[in-house]
Amino acid sequence: IQRCLAQLSVAELTADEQTQLRGRRLMELVMRKWLPLGETLVNSLVSILPSPQEAQRYTTASLYTGACDDVNAVAMKLCNPEGPLLVYIDCVIHHSSSTSNNNN
């Protein structure tokens, strides 16, 4: 197993891990050391998703129903901390005939 870990560039297992873990538990440990999911997911999100300030420039049009050049819209687009306080309330209602995520 040490040769496989070396090929994957994974730190060696402790003596306790080598003696106590077998099968699936051992595979899970090796995978966690080789490809840490939390870190990998965060790095993927950071590299793919735009920053909130960048995204706000093009999402303002879908969130704000007023004129696109008024004080509120401009403050939203620029993420202006000195701009007016705006609140967006979204109401999601589940309908029994919905075929989206819940196919009961």
Disulfide bonds with the S-S distance in Angstrom:
none
